Amino acid sequence: MKNIGIAIAGTSGYPIDDAALARGIARLEAQGCIVHNYYQPERKFQRFAGTDAERLAQLNAAAADPDCQIVLALRGQYGISRILPHIDFRAMADSGKLFSGFSDLTAFHMGLYQATGRISFAGPMSTDFLAAEPVKYTLQQFWDCLRGPTHSVRGSAAGNPLVDVQGTLWGGNLAMVNHLLGTPFWPQIDGGILFLEDIGEHPYRIERMLLQLHFAGVLERQRAIVLGDISGYRLAPHDNGYDFDAMLAYIRGLLRVPVLTGLPFGHGEVRCTLPFGAQAHLASDAEGFDLTVSGYPTL
């Protein structure tokens, strides 16, 4: 990590605690990183880390910074959809930067890959570095992945189908993936390994979004679907036994493509890093699966 330049860009929401952000930056600098923070707390606007124009300017400045190798999203929440049509994805790709983020940043990963084929990283944002006690697994996954040349993730879950497939790794937040279906930012990926996560969405909403992808022919064109953390919802008495497991059983019965669970990726604190657009090998056994990726840019 020594002498690695990191640019922080507020593309979406702003941090709840600006003092914590300062501590996180100090922690990175203490580890030898050179941090350029393009977010200005006094410029926050409504629920965003600046106006649309200011957030786009942050992203452009971070991508153009010659002293930075990594562009780290400030935070997710919502906002990047408003600036998607104005992002120069060719300039982003040609910058050679390694872009990292998840949640709302799923839209950036998809738009970048669709426009240029450039691989980016579904991985940490600045919020992962400013926690009082950063999660070792999450940060270790990030640095291990970016050092390359290959990266492995172990997922643990019982009841998964046995698979051994290879394909393009892509996906992210399910709501954001659905959000871009039918838009110019949608990457047409066939024979892929699609990873999905979400938070605060009841199982029936997860099912509805998966059905939309199914009806659009997206899911059947994949070699496997891998579900990460889906949490933060509340069941009600009138669900009458309809829960995540019931939804999963229905989806598995509907689709011909295998659906696996147990990927340590999502809005929880323990999160792997996944290169969006890399080549991946997925092999499962009775206790879980191994996901190995290669062919992506590294530090």
NORSULNOR-V943771 format. One record per pair of residues at least 4 apart in sequence whose C-alpha atoms are under 7 Angstrom apart, sorted by the first residue. I is the first residue (numbers start at 0). J is the second residue. If there is no record, write none. Layout:
# NORSULNOR-V943771
I,J  I,J
This chain:
# NORSULNOR-V943771
0,30  0,31  0,32  1,30  1,31  1,32  2,31  2,32  2,33  3,32  3,33  3,67  3,68  4,32  4,33  4,34  4,66  4,67  4,68  4,69  5,32  5,33  5,34  5,35  5,67  5,68  5,69  5,70  5,71  6,34  6,35  6,36  6,61  6,67  6,69  6,70  6,71  7,35  7,36  7,37  7,38  7,61  7,70  7,71  7,72  7,73  8,36  8,37  8,38  8,57  8,58  8,61  8,70  8,71  8,72  8,73  9,13  9,38  9,48  9,54  9,57  9,72  9,73  9,74  10,48  10,54  10,55  10,58  10,72  10,73  10,78  10,79  11,47  11,48  11,74  11,75  11,76  11,77  11,78  11,79  12,46  12,47  12,48  12,74  12,75  12,76  12,77  12,78  13,43  13,46  13,47  13,48  13,74  14,74  16,20  17,21  17,40  18,22  19,23  19,129  20,24  20,129  21,25  22,26  22,129  23,27  23,128  23,129  24,28  24,34  25,29  26,30  27,31  27,32  28,32  28,33  28,34  37,57  38,48  38,57  42,48  42,49  43,47  43,48  43,49  44,48  44,49  44,50  47,78  48,54  49,53  49,54  50,54  51,55  51,81  51,82  52,56  53,57  54,58  55,59  55,82  56,60  57,61  58,62  59,63  60,64  61,70  62,70  62,91  62,94  62,96  63,94  68,96  68,97  69,96  69,97  69,98  70,96  70,97  70,98  70,99  71,98  71,99  71,100  71,124  71,125  72,99  72,100  72,124  72,125  73,124  73,125  73,126  74,124  74,125  74,126  75,101  75,102  75,103  75,104  76,102  76,103  77,103  79,83  79,103  82,86  87,91  88,92  88,111  88,114  88,115  89,93  89,115  90,94  92,115  92,117  97,119  98,119  98,120  99,119  99,120  99,121  99,122  99,123  99,124  100,104  100,120  100,121  100,122  100,123  100,124  101,105  101,121  101,122  101,123  101,171  102,171  102,172  103,175  104,108  105,109  105,171  105,172  105,175  106,110  106,175  107,111  108,112  108,119  108,275  109,113  109,184  109,185  109,186  110,114  110,184  110,185  111,115  111,116  111,117  112,116  112,117  112,118  112,186  112,276  113,184  113,185  113,186  118,274  118,275  118,276  118,277  118,295  119,274  119,275  120,272  120,273  120,274  120,275  121,171  121,272  121,273  121,274  121,275  122,141  122,271  122,272  122,273  123,127  125,129  126,130  127,133  128,133  134,138  134,268  134,269  135,139  136,140  136,269  137,141  137,269  137,270  137,271  138,142  139,143  140,144  140,271  140,272  141,145  141,272  142,146  143,147  144,150  144,272  145,297  145,298  146,297  146,298  147,297  148,293  148,297  149,292  149,293  150,291  150,292  150,293  151,289  151,290  151,291  151,292  152,271  152,289  152,290  152,291  153,288  153,289  153,290  154,261  154,262  154,263  154,287  154,288  154,289  155,261  155,286  155,287  155,288  156,260  156,261  156,286  156,287  157,285  157,286  157,287  159,259  159,260  159,287  160,257  160,259  161,283  161,284  162,282  162,283  163,281  163,282  163,283  164,222  164,280  164,281  164,282  165,279  165,280  165,281  166,190  166,191  166,192  166,278  166,279  166,280  167,190  167,191  167,192  167,276  167,277  167,278  167,279  168,191  168,192  168,193  168,275  168,276  168,277  168,278  168,279  169,192  169,193  169,194  169,275  169,276  170,176  170,193  170,194  170,195  171,176  171,194  171,195  171,196  172,176  172,195  172,196  172,197  173,177  173,195  173,196  173,197  174,178  175,179  176,180  177,208  179,184  179,185  180,185  181,185  189,220  189,221  190,220  190,221  190,222  191,221  191,222  192,221  192,222  192,223  192,224  193,221  193,223  193,224  193,225  194,224  194,225  194,226  195,225  195,226  195,227  196,226  196,227  196,228  196,229  196,264  196,265  197,228  197,229  197,230  197,265  198,229  198,230  198,231  198,266  199,230  199,231  199,232  200,204  200,205  200,232  201,205  201,232  201,233  202,206  202,242  202,243  202,246  203,207  204,208  205,209  206,210  206,246  207,211  208,212  209,213  210,214  211,215  212,216  212,217  212,218  213,217  213,218  213,219  216,220  219,255  219,256  221,256  222,256  223,256  223,257  223,258  224,257  224,258  224,259  225,258  225,259  225,260  225,262  226,259  226,260  226,261  226,262  227,260  227,261  227,262  227,263  227,264  227,265  228,263  228,264  228,265  228,266  228,267  234,238  241,245  241,246  242,246  243,247  244,248  245,249  246,250  247,251  248,252  249,253  250,254  251,258  263,269  263,270  263,271  264,270  264,271  265,270  274,295  277,292  277,293  277,294  277,295  278,292  278,293  278,294  279,290  279,291  279,292  279,293  280,290  280,291  280,292  281,288  281,289  281,290  281,291  282,288  282,289  282,290  283,287  283,288  283,289  284,288
